[in-house]
Amino acid sequence: MIKGILISHSNGNQNSRNLLMGLNKKKKIFKFVTALNVNIEEFPLNIFPKKVKNKLSKRSFNEIDNKKIITSNFFLEIYRLIRLRILKYLKKNQSKKYLSLINKYEIDLCNDIDLLAANEIKKNYNYISSVYAYEKGAYNSFKVAKKYNIKCIYELPTPYWQERQKILSSELKSYNNDQLLNKFSYNEKLNDKLFNKLDLEVKYADIIIVPSQFVKKTILSSKFKNKKIIVIPYGFPKTIHKNNWFNKKRKIEILFVGNLLPNKGLLCLFKTIEFLSKIENGKFNLTIIGSGPLESWLKKKLPNTIFKKYLTNIEVLKEMEKKDIFLFPTLYEGLSLSICEAMSRGMVVISTYNSGLLEFGNKQNSILVNVNDHIQIAKKISFLINNPKKVKYLGNNAIKTSKKNNWESYRSKIMSKI
């Protein structure tokens, strides 16, 4: 039997799916370990509500042979997902308890998949050339792989944890609101245990794959600066032909998409809109797509904003087609897939140097700004409001950039490396 790569990922996001597609084409997959692999057209899932089925459809892996997929406890995972969804509908996502539950759910899920992958390695180490795993779900499988001299490939989609904690800690102090800060205080023992595990994952890794130079820098500034790090930016979805370009006969449409958490730069977002209202009052609309603990806070601060949540990815893309500016003042990202999606829709992306936009963004296709510089952002938007041709120019170039950096290109790049 020819040796192959064992891949593990808790839910199968865009980048892991495209890795699977690339490996499948080369016939290099040994097994893919994940939480769920479902068919929403079969019983009992076909009787679930439409919104639940849309959510579960993301857990269907038609890219590869089902015989190569190993899943964890089906009923346990369905129970976990339903429990979280019920709490969201009950609007408990504003509470500290809900945040802790989300945090624990993610950690437990990644650990379950990691243990499942480790067990598979023990049973089939002679047929595995390398193990490809992701942050929070690599420790156990890497530890076993090392015993059998199997290469460990680690993908870190976000900045190294020490940098994330440093940035977030500083941001929370800026809110100057004890009640709000209380929502984001986690169990310190749980954090210490988790962070130690993340360090060991990096230690065991032979190669680290990251989506941006920003993530690479955060590793190089840590104790693991001698690790082999490869930068492979994510891909863009299929582009559109856009006709509804902004003109002065209507208001400019601004969009934010993301979890409503402090690390997304929501305090800067509020300050930007507040300042923009003073210089361009009545000339713009803001739509926010997302949910999270800061939802009620944002609604109080931005009463004239349109809020939407629980949209599918297809629905989000359709919203992007109607908008002009994608405002994403994030404090840190590996490389935001929302940015890629917005550019593929011809939107003018305004985002920070910490968002991953720098990998393909420039003065011709987007607008890069400093972290937490709301005045700079507001002035950039004001310029676009008064220069509609610039919106079309940047948007058209964003589409061209998206075409050159599609998911097929990503698959080619990552396959050439691993």
Disulfide bonds with the S-S distance in Angstrom:
none
